[in-house]
Amino acid sequence: MFVRVFGLSFGVTVVALLAALIYGGPQALVLAAILGVLEVSLSFDNAVVNAGVLQRMTPKWQRLFLTAGVLIAVFGMRLLFPLLVVAIGAHIDPIKALDLALNPPADGAAYFADGRPSYVTLLNEANPKIATFGGMFLLLLFLNFVCAERETPWLSWLEKPLARVGKFPMFTVVVALMVLVVTAGLIAPDPKADVVMVAGALGMVTYFVVDGLGNYFDNEESNGPARATVVTGRAAFFLFLYLEVLDASFSFDGVIGSFAITADPIIIALGLGLIGAMFVRSITVYLVRKGTLSEYVYLEHGAHWAIGALAFVLLYSTGNHTDEITTGLIGVVIIAAAFATSIVHNRRQRLRDADIVEIAPELKVDSAK
């Protein structure tokens, strides 16, 4: 299964690295490889959450996510999105933005000799808006997970109280709005406070619209309030749309962070897009096919806590520099802890089952039920 799932990703990696070598020589090859590793480390929690959503989709929609979704991830978020952000922010057309990206000032200066800002400078100026939009979207995703009752909580001492207060209507919305106000008032630079508020509000609206439509059509397809195990039709479409917006939100930190390594959009598309995005999708498929989320019960919890950490890092980055490697390591450490505690949980469960069988075999049947 490993070869079947990851074979295409390794093949694409070879092609992408060869393309980088032809395009910019050995230096471009190394930069593309670094960006690929950066994207995978930053987006492992993305793969875990994607797997949780993807396992509710039919094979047809899963294939669509792995084909059309890859194109959107590679060309939409990793290539076109930064160009559009710069084009809109600088009031120029995307072709001129691409020219700025491909022809930076000498010695990596922030401005050209005639006073024009560089591509990297323009994108960094747009970072507060981008980071706030993605941060608020991910924050709501995190809050709505940890503030809901779970049959098997991971951090019981924290998740159980959050589930209790989460029963209050609009609790997660109130918390998110308070975080947004603090971000705009205390973290974001003064000239950016207004745009940060607007961007954060748009991120929240996007979450409500996409998640709300998905739930609505999910309930409609299942003819009742219970969520269907596997969704089809319009529910599957909005679940697909939800995945794409989720992937976009996760990619913001990677796209912005990549400019600390290179500003060349071609290398970014090859490293973040082709190599990174393909491996993230392969990891997602592997988790679905192996049933890893059901086998390791705390893995999804860990992914959502990593999402919460990423959301706060994005919001903090609206007014402060953040180290992308540290950001990626935070997510990896949280998920690794969730994986380790899942193994301990499974081992204890097997020991309990063995004790039940030894003491009273008939109780094993009831326990299984």
C-alpha positions in Angstrom: 0.0 0.0 0.0 2.8 2.4 0.8 4.3 2.2 -2.7 0.9 2.5 -4.3 -0.1 5.6 -2.3 3.3 7.4 -2.2 4.6 6.2 -5.6 3.2 9.2 -7.5 4.5 11.7 -5.0 8.0 10.3 -5.3 7.7 10.4 -9.1 6.4 14.0 -9.0 9.3 14.9 -6.7 11.9 13.6 -9.1 10.2 15.5 -12.0 9.9 18.7 -9.9 13.6 18.6 -8.8 14.7 18.0 -12.4 12.6 20.9 -13.5 14.2 23.1 -10.8 17.7 21.9 -11.8 17.0 22.9 -15.5 15.4 26.2 -14.5 17.9 27.5 -12.0 20.7 25.0 -11.6 21.8 23.1 -8.4 20.9 26.1 -6.2 17.3 26.0 -7.4 17.2 22.2 -6.9 18.3 22.6 -3.3 15.8 25.4 -2.6 12.9 23.4 -4.1 13.8 20.4 -1.9 14.0 22.6 1.2 10.6 24.1 0.4 9.1 20.6 -0.1 10.3 19.5 3.4 9.1 22.8 4.9 5.6 22.3 3.4 5.3 18.7 4.7 6.4 19.7 8.2 4.0 22.6 8.3 1.1 20.7 6.9 1.1 17.3 8.6 -1.7 18.4 10.8 -3.5 19.5 7.6 -3.2 15.9 6.3 -4.7 14.5 9.6 -7.7 16.8 9.5 -8.1 16.2 5.7 -8.2 12.5 6.4 -11.0 12.9 8.9 -13.1 14.8 6.3 -12.0 12.7 3.3 -13.1 9.4 4.9 -16.7 10.7 4.8 -16.5 11.1 1.0 -17.2 8.5 -1.7 -14.2 7.2 -3.8 -15.4 9.5 -6.6 -15.1 12.7 -4.5 -11.8 11.4 -3.0 -10.4 11.1 -6.5 -11.6 14.6 -7.4 -9.9 16.0 -4.3 -6.7 14.3 -5.3 -6.8 15.6 -8.9 -8.6 18.9 -9.1 -7.6 19.6 -5.5 -3.9 19.2 -6.4 -4.2 21.6 -9.3 -5.9 24.2 -7.0 -3.3 23.7 -4.3 -0.3 23.9 -6.7 -1.3 26.6 -9.2 -4.0 28.4 -7.2 -2.5 28.8 -3.7 1.2 28.4 -4.3 1.6 30.3 -7.6 -1.4 32.5 -8.5 -2.5 33.5 -4.9 0.8 35.4 -4.0 0.7 37.1 -7.5 -2.9 38.2 -7.0 -2.2 39.5 -3.5 0.7 41.6 -4.8 -1.2 42.7 -7.9 -4.2 43.9 -5.8 -2.1 45.4 -3.1 0.1 47.4 -5.5 -2.7 48.1 -8.0 -0.9 46.4 -10.9 -1.8 43.5 -13.2 -0.7 40.0 -12.3 1.8 39.9 -15.3 3.7 42.9 -13.8 3.6 41.1 -10.4 5.1 38.1 -12.0 7.8 40.3 -13.6 8.5 41.8 -10.2 8.9 38.2 -8.7 11.2 37.0 -11.5 13.4 40.2 -11.5 14.0 41.2 -7.9 16.3 44.1 -6.9 20.0 43.5 -6.8 21.4 42.0 -3.6 17.9 41.2 -2.3 17.1 44.8 -1.5 13.6 45.7 -0.4 13.2 48.4 -3.0 14.4 49.1 -6.5 16.7 52.0 -7.3 13.7 54.0 -8.5 11.9 53.6 -5.2 9.5 50.8 -6.2 8.9 48.1 -3.6 10.0 44.6 -4.4 7.7 41.6 -4.8 8.7 40.3 -1.3 8.1 43.7 0.3 4.6 43.9 -1.2 3.7 40.4 -0.1 5.1 41.0 3.4 3.0 44.2 3.6 -0.1 42.1 2.8 0.8 39.5 5.5 -1.4 40.9 8.2 -4.5 40.5 6.0 -3.6 37.1 4.8 -2.6 35.8 8.2 -5.7 37.2 10.0 -8.0 35.6 7.4 -6.4 32.2 7.7 -5.9 32.5 11.4 -9.6 33.2 12.2 -10.8 30.4 9.9 -8.5 27.9 11.6 -9.3 29.3 15.1 -13.0 28.6 14.6 -12.2 25.1 13.3 -10.2 24.5 16.4 -12.7 25.9 18.8 -15.7 24.1 17.4 -13.7 20.8 17.8 -12.4 21.2 21.3 -15.6 22.8 22.6 -17.7 19.8 21.6 -18.3 16.7 23.7 -16.1 13.8 22.7 -16.6 10.1 23.6 -12.8 9.8 24.2 -11.3 13.1 25.1 -7.5 13.4 24.9 -6.6 16.2 27.4 -9.5 15.4 29.7 -8.5 18.0 32.3 -8.9 20.7 29.6 -11.3 19.3 27.0 -14.0 18.3 29.4 -14.4 21.9 30.8 -14.2 23.3 27.3 -17.0 20.9 26.2 -19.2 22.1 29.1 -18.8 25.8 28.4 -19.1 25.0 24.7 -22.8 24.2 25.3 -23.5 27.9 25.7 -24.9 29.3 22.5 -22.4 31.2 20.4 -19.5 30.6 22.8 -17.0 29.8 20.1 -18.0 32.9 18.1 -17.6 35.2 21.2 -14.2 33.8 21.9 -13.1 34.2 18.3 -14.3 37.8 18.2 -12.5 38.6 21.4 -9.3 37.1 19.9 -9.8 39.1 16.8 -10.2 42.4 18.7 -7.1 41.7 20.7 -5.2 40.9 17.5 -6.3 44.1 15.8 -5.8 46.3 18.9 -2.7 44.9 20.5 -0.7 42.8 18.0 -1.2 44.2 14.5 0.6 47.5 13.7 -1.6 50.6 14.1 -2.0 51.4 10.4 -3.2 47.8 9.8 -5.8 47.5 12.6 -8.8 48.2 10.4 -7.8 45.8 7.6 -7.0 43.1 10.2 -10.5 43.4 11.6 -12.0 43.2 8.1 -9.8 40.3 7.1 -10.6 38.4 10.3 -14.3 39.0 9.9 -14.1 37.7 6.3 -12.2 34.6 7.6 -15.0 33.9 10.1 -17.7 34.5 7.5 -16.0 32.1 5.1 -15.9 29.4 7.8 -19.6 29.9 8.7 -20.7 29.8 5.1 -18.7 26.7 4.0 -19.2 24.7 7.2 -22.9 25.7 7.4 -23.7 24.8 3.8 -21.8 21.5 4.3 -23.8 20.6 7.4 -27.1 21.7 5.8 -26.8 19.5 2.8 -25.3 16.7 4.9 -28.5 16.7 7.0 -30.7 17.0 3.9 -29.0 14.1 2.2 -29.4 11.9 5.3 -33.1 12.9 5.7 -32.6 13.9 9.3 -30.4 15.6 11.9 -27.9 12.7 12.1 -24.8 13.1 10.0 -24.3 10.5 7.2 -21.3 8.3 7.4 -20.5 8.8 3.7 -21.9 11.9 2.0 -23.0 12.3 -1.6 -24.4 14.9 -3.9 -24.5 18.5 -2.8 -23.2 17.6 0.7 -20.1 16.0 -0.9 -19.6 19.1 -3.0 -19.6 21.4 -0.1 -17.4 19.0 1.9 -15.0 19.2 -1.1 -15.2 23.0 -1.0 -14.6 23.0 2.7 -11.5 20.9 2.2 -10.2 23.4 -0.4 -10.7 26.4 1.9 -9.1 24.4 4.7 -6.1 23.6 2.6 -5.8 27.3 1.5 -5.9 28.4 5.2 -3.2 25.9 6.1 -1.0 27.0 3.1 -0.9 30.7 4.2 2.0 30.2 6.6 3.9 28.1 4.1 3.5 30.6 1.3 4.6 33.5 3.4 7.4 31.5 5.1 8.8 30.4 1.7 9.9 34.0 1.0 12.4 33.7 3.7 14.0 31.1 1.5 13.4 32.4 -2.1 11.1 34.8 -3.8 11.1 33.0 -7.1 7.5 31.9 -7.8 8.6 29.1 -10.1 10.7 27.5 -7.4 8.0 28.1 -4.8 5.4 26.3 -7.1 7.8 23.4 -7.6 8.8 23.0 -3.9 5.7 24.0 -2.0 3.2 23.0 -4.7 4.3 20.0 -6.5 6.5 18.3 -3.9 4.9 19.5 -0.7 1.2 19.4 -1.7 1.6 16.0 -3.3 3.1 14.5 -0.2 0.5 16.1 2.0 -2.2 14.5 -0.1 -0.5 11.1 -0.1 -0.3 11.2 3.7 -4.0 12.1 3.7 -4.9 9.1 1.5 -2.6 6.8 3.5 -4.3 7.8 6.8 -7.7 7.1 5.2 -6.9 3.7 3.6 -5.1 2.4 6.8 -7.9 3.6 9.1 -5.2 5.3 11.2 -7.6 7.8 12.7 -9.9 5.1 14.2 -6.9 3.0 15.3 -5.1 5.9 17.0 -8.0 7.7 18.8 -6.1 10.8 19.9 -4.5 11.6 16.5 -7.4 13.8 15.4 -7.4 15.6 18.7 -3.7 16.3 18.3 -4.2 17.6 14.8 -6.8 20.1 16.0 -4.7 21.3 18.9 -1.9 21.8 16.3 -4.4 23.8 14.2 -5.2 26.0 17.3 -1.4 26.6 17.7 -1.1 27.5 14.1 -4.1 29.8 14.3 -2.5 31.8 17.1 0.9 31.8 15.4 -0.7 33.3 12.3 -2.5 35.9 14.3 0.7 36.7 16.2 2.5 37.1 12.9 0.3 40.1 12.0 2.6 42.3 14.0 5.6 40.1 14.8 8.1 38.0 12.9 7.6 34.2 13.4 10.1 31.4 12.6 8.5 29.0 10.1 10.6 26.1 11.2 9.5 26.5 14.8 5.9 26.8 13.7 6.2 23.5 11.8 7.9 21.8 14.8 5.1 22.8 17.2 2.6 21.0 15.0 4.8 17.9 14.7 5.5 17.7 18.4 1.7 18.0 19.3 0.7 15.3 16.8 3.6 13.1 17.9 2.4 13.4 21.5 -1.1 12.5 20.4 0.2 9.5 18.5 2.2 8.3 21.5 -0.7 8.6 23.9 -2.9 6.8 21.4 -0.4 3.8 21.5 -0.5 3.8 25.3 -4.3 4.0 25.3 -4.6 1.0 22.9 -2.1 -1.0 25.0 -4.1 -0.3 28.2 -7.4 -1.2 26.3 -5.9 -4.5 25.2 -4.8 -5.3 28.8 -8.3 -4.4 30.1 -9.9 -6.7 27.5 -7.6 -9.5 28.4 -8.4 -9.1 32.1 -12.1 -9.2 31.3 -11.8 -12.4 29.3 -9.8 -14.0 32.0 -12.2 -13.0 34.9 -15.5 -13.3 33.1 -15.6 -14.2 29.4 -19.2 -13.3 29.0 -18.4 -9.6 29.9 -16.1 -9.4 26.9 -19.2 -9.7 24.6 -20.9 -6.9 26.5 -17.7 -4.8 26.4 -17.5 -5.2 22.7 -21.0 -4.0 22.2 
